[in-house]
């Protein structure tokens, strides 16, 4: 690992035309405990955001529900007018307190989400807008339909879905091209393996949330810690390197509110795993 730059992770074109470095940043942690309210250390949160361009991180993932609203507000305050940056956001989850998340997929609410995110981020079009959750209380096609309409109106450039199945992606395709999928996936949790394989086959960007979690693998003496020590890296850097090697459509977005932790994460973009180490990690949880 000779440099600290996300460009070492390679690039991916979201929707076939929006090129980003594959190692991005998740802006959930620049808020308070429970993803609620202001960050405990506002200066560190702002410094973290300000450091992103210099580290080659040009994909920033946020949501209107982070704070709520605080993550988007801070991103605009620190980074607007976003020269060379792709700001991806999400809508469709409401907040009633710390760690409380409730999906609302009524078309009028999803439209409000997009319009308010446009205002908070200070843009005329959102490069990547993602449906944070499909609301099971609202017909799925109604949710997809209003998203299609907003894309046709020019409010959204590319559309993504979050926490979905292969069948959900296929159901959305008649309405819009699914450019990205954001599902829980990491070294210790492979429950979205089928979705990742589908995304890889169809060149859909796969954004794994909670990418640094490794579960039992993070214990002292584990395969992960042994490989990390051998490479002179942290467990987190190895976990990120494994994700990046797993698929060319993988777009990890590790999040933090600490600029030093950010730099540590970005170092993972330069870490190359041998095929032997990759397979050892692959099999460690199977």
ZIMOVEN-V115236 format. One line per field, one symbol per residue. psi: psi as a letter, one per 40 degrees, with the letter a starting at -180 (. if undefined). A space follows every 50 residues. Layout:
# ZIMOVEN-V115236
psi: ???
This chain:
# ZIMOVEN-V115236
psi: gdighedeeiiihheeeghiidhahhfdefaahefhaiidgddddddddd edddeehehhhaidegdiddddddddddehffheihhhiiiehiheiheh hhhhehddddddddddddddefiehhdhhhhdihheehhddddddddddd ddeedhdihiihgiiddddddddedihhdihhihhadehfefdddddddd defhhhhhifdehebdeeiheiddddddddefiiddddddddddddieeh gighiiehdddddddddddehhhiddddddddede.
